[in-house]
């Protein structure tokens, strides 16, 4: 499933190389009903998360575009 348009989000504090980073983005949903929110990270070097996960043998460093189904009323 391709996103219609990627939009920049406001980033929270950078807590270090291996930490998670909070973000936020305000938007108006296009229609009522079911939608899928899709988010990805792009590094300062322009490298974006892939569409499919790339787990390593140790079972960590999961790196993939995230999708969450939501319903707007």
Protein Blocks (a to p, Z undefined) as FASTA:
>chain_A
ZZfbdcdddddddebjkbccddddddddfbgcjdddddddddfkopacdfbdcddfkopa
iacddddddddZZ
